């Protein structure tokens, strides 16, 4: 199969979209498919053995935003893919889907970024409705739109977007594993974050967060944990909200670990005792899934993607999104009960065992094939005389 991937985000930018696209490309390469990538400028010339073509971009909040380009249709026409994969389509992806339709190429759009939610949170008024209309227009053009969660599915159904299906995300079950806790580097990191008391008292519980430090992540909400006895905070990531978060958490026991990846990121998860996610606008919640793979209990808002990932009272807790006191309550429950943390961590690991990247990417290829079959059926109908059509 020949797959053209057009992505609003790609290396060197680190994001959920980038991670998913890279994992998909690695799977396609391993399975013997052919692919090419169209991405914003600054990307590497190739990935997983596939060529990467770049278009001009403008920077917005530290992210390159790909701009529409006449190159897109020519690249698709020259490559002649069987299907277009549009990752989190916005400006660049919308152009890709339109070009694919003109070339009679089926497309699979991956809904991954809540653009309309961003407009609403920033009080953009009429722009919120405009953003939803744009989302609908983009996805109406796709042969199939894949959504990552039941919350996203409900939002797009309300909007009237057709041809929806559920496709979750994979997780690295080997890299993120409870056994990583036994690594000496993890023990050293735990000692750095929460030093062993010299008087033999119990070590403080480490509450961890991983993700971008941006307004939509609402990391400032962790100030609700101020004064909870026996805790230390460990924050992984960076972004434009770091100054605001530092002000919100001033005086609290916080260790800033910066942006991490690979083995260092796995070690950070393994150093945590509890994982907390605060943002209410996640279409999925990949870090929640990684935390579960690492064997951690998770506290997250009852909103968006985490609703599907956290089974309240089994592998973590879901707090009321508008109630920081509820966040504090459920974190406190876990801080006070190490046996509860262990039990929920084991349940979280079990919950993600069927979500390896190879399994999830194989499901995606099935959706590619369905989109191709649907387009072939449409082509066949075009050649059936009106008198013979049902």
N, C-alpha and C positions, 0 to 999 in steps of 0.2 A: 504494500500500500504506500502511496505517496501522500504525505501530510505537510501542508504549509501551516506554520504556527505564527500567528501575529499577536504580539504581546505588548501591553501598555507598560510593562515593567520587566526588566531583564538585568543581568549582571552588567556592571558591578553593584547595582542597587540591590540591597537585600530586603525582600518583602515576602509575604505569603504567596503573592502571584509569581514572583521569581522562583521561589522554591518549588512550587507545583510544576511550572514549565520545565525546569531543569530535570525534575524526576520523570516527567513524561518523556522528555527527549532521551534520557538515559534508557528508559524502557523501550522506546521505539528502536533505538540503536541495537539493544540486546536482542530484540525480536526480529531484526533484519529488515525493518521498514526503511523507507527513504523519507527524509524530511529537510525542510529549510525553515529559517526563522527570520521574521521581520520585527525589528525592535527599535527603540529610540537610540539616538547616537550615544557613543561611549561604550557600547557593548563589544565584547570580544569578537574576532572575525569568525570563530567557529566554536561549537559546543557539541560534545559527544560525537564528534566527527561530522557534524552537519554544518553547512555554511550559515552564517548570520549576516543578514543585510540590514543596514541601519538607515534611518531617515532622520531628518533634522528634528531637534527637540528644544523646548524651553524649560528652564528649571522653575519648579513651583514647590516651595517648602522642602527643599533639598531633594526633590524627586524630578528626574527628567520626564517631561510629558511629550510623547511623540506627536508630531503634527502631521496632518494629512499631506500626502505627497503623490505626485503623478507616478513615482516609482512603483507604488504598491500594485496597481493593476498590471504593469509591465512585468514585474517580478512573478506575479501569479500566472500570467499568461505564458511566460517563458518556462516556468517550472511544471505547469500543467498538473496540479495536485488532484488526487481523488477527493480530498476533503480539506476544508480550512478549519483550523482550530483557532478560535478567537478568545484569548485569555483576558478576562475582565475588560471587555471592549468598552472604550470610551471614544475619543476622537480618532485615534489610529485604527482601533479595532472596528469602529463603525464604518470607516472607509474600506477596510478589508472585506467586511461582510457585503457591502454594496458592490464592490468590485467582483467578488465571487459570484454574486447573483447575475451580474452582467455577463460573466464568463460561463454561467450555468454550472458552477461548482457548488456542491452542498457545503454547509457550514455548521459547526457545532460551537456555540457560544458558551463560555463559562462565566456565570454570574458570580462575582467574588468581591466586588467593592460596592459598598452602599453609598453611592454618590448622592442620592436623594436624602439619605440620613444625614450626611455631612451638611447639606444645604439647610436642613431643618435645624440641626444643632447650632449652626452659626447664625440663626435668626435671619435667613436671607429672604423671608417672606415669599413673594411671588416666585422667586427663583426655585423654591422647593417644588412647587407644582410643575414648573418648567423642567426641572431635573427629572421628575418622574415621567413626564411626557417623552423626554429624550431617551430615558432608559427603555421605555416601551417601544419607541420607534426603532432603536437599535436591535432589540431582541426579536421584534416582529419579523425582521429581515432574515433571521437565522433559521436554518432548517430545524434545529433543535437547540434549546437552551437548557443547560445543566445547572442546577442549583445545589448548594452544599448542605442545606438544612431545611427542616420543616418550616422554620420561621421565614426563610427566604422564599420558599415555595408559596406560602400563604400570601406574602407581600406581592409577589408577581402575579398570582392568581387574581388578587383583588384589583390589580392594575389592568388585567385583561391580556397579559402576555400569553400567547399560545405555545403549544408543543413543549411543555416543560417535563423534565425528568430529574430525579435525584441522583447526584454523584458526589460522594463525600471526598475526603482527602486521605492520603496514606500517611503512615508514620514509620519511622525507622525503629523497628522493634529490637534491633541488635545494638545500635548506638545508644538508644535510650532504654536502659534496662536496670532493674533494681540491683543487680550484682555490681554495677559500677560504684556503688557506695563503698565497696571493699578496696577500691583503688587508693594507694597511699596519697596520691595527689588530692583526692576528694577529702580524705581525713585532714590533710593540711589546710584545705580551703575551709572546711568546717571550723577548724581551730582558729583560722583568721577571722571568720565572721562571728563566731560565738566561742570565745576562749573557754577552756575547761576551768571552772572555779578552783582556786587553790585550797578552799576549805572543804572540798569534797561534795559541795552542793550539786544539784542537778544542772546540767548544761542548759542554757536558754534554747528555746525552740526557734528554728530558723524559718521565717515566712518569706517565700520567694516569689518574685515576679520576673517574667521574661517577655520582652516585646518592645515595640517602638515607643519612645517617649514622645507622644504626640497628643494633642487635645482629645481626639476621639478615643484614646485608650483610658483616659480619666484616672491616671495613676495617682493623682492628688488625693483621690478618695481614701487612700491608705492612711491618711491622717486620722481616720476614724479609729485606728488601732492605737492611737497615742494613749499611754498609760496602762495598756494591757500588760500585766506582769509576766516576766519570764520569756520575752520574745526579742528577736533581732530580725531586722528586715535586710534582705539581699535583693538588689535590683540589677537586672541584666538588660542592656539595651542603651540606645541613645536617641537623640532627636531634638526637635525644637522646644519641647516642653521641659527640658532638664532644669532650667532656672526656676520655672514655676513650681516644679515638683520639689526642688530643694527648699524653696520657701515654705511650701505646705508641710514638709516633713522636718523642718528645722527643729533640732533638739531631740529627735528620735534616734534610736540606735540603728543607723542605716549604713550598709556597705554597698558602695557603688562599684559594680563589676564591669561596666561598660559593655560594648558590643562584643559578643562571643559567637563562635561557630564551631562545628566539628566536635572534637574530643573535649575542648574547653567548655562548650555549651553543655555537653552531656555531663561533665563533671559538676557544673553549676546546678543542674537539676538534681543530681545525686546528692548534693550538699544540703538541699532543702529538706525540711520536714513537712511543710504544707505549701501548696501553691495557691496563690490568690490572683484572680483576674477581675479587673474592676470595670472595664468598658462595656457599654450596653449596645454597641453598634457592630458587633462581630457577625459577619454572615456565616462564619463557621467557628473558628477558635482553635487554630492549629496548636498553639502553645498549651492549651488545655489537654489536647490529645497527647502531646509529647510528655506532659507531666504525668498523665495516667500510665504511659508506657514505662516511665521511670519508677512507677510504683508509689506515686504521691496522691494523697487526698487533695481534692480541689474545692475551693470556694469561689463561686462565680455568680454573676447576676442572673436572675430569671428573665433573660432577654436574649434574642438572637440565637446564634449557633450553640452556645453552651447548654441551652435547654435540651438539645439532643444528646449531648455528651456527658452531662453530669446527672446521674440518677440520685436524686435528693435522698440522703440518709443511707445510701449504699456505697457510693464511691466518692462522696463529697456532699456539699450543700449548695443550694441555690438561694441567694438572698434577694429580698425585694429591691428592685432597682432604684427606688426612690427613698430607700431607708438605710443610711449608713450605720445606724444602730444595729440593724439586722446583720450587716456584714460583720460588725464587731462581735455580735453574739455567736455566730457560727464559727468564726475563727477561734474564739475563746473556748468553745466546746472541744475543738481539736487540740488546742494548746494544753488543756488540762488532762487529756486522756491519751497516753501513748498507745494503748491497746487499740483504741478506736482509730487512731491514725494508721496503724499497721493493717487493721482489717480493711479499712477503706482503700488504702493503697493497693492491697492485693486485688480487691474488686476492680479498681481502675485498670490495673494491668490486664486482667482477664477480659475486660470490656473492649480492649483494642486489639486483641490477638488476631482478629480476622481482618484487620485493616492495614496490612503491609502494603508498601508502595507497589510491588508487583501485582498483587491482587486487585488493587484499586485501578491501576493503569490498564490491566486487562479488561476491566469493565468499561473503561473509557474507549478502548479500541472497539468493543462491541457497539458502543454508541456511534462511533465513526461509521461502522458498517451499516447500522440502521439508517443513518442519514444518507449514505450513498444509495441504499436500496430505495428510500423514499424519493430521492431525486430521479432515480431510474424509472420509478413508477410514474412520476409526473411526466417525464419525457415520453414514455410509452403512450400515455393518455393523449398527448398532443397529436399523435399520429393515428388515433382512432377516429373514424368518421363520426360526426355528431349523431347520426342515426343509430350507431351501434353503442354509444355511450349510455351508461345506466342513468 
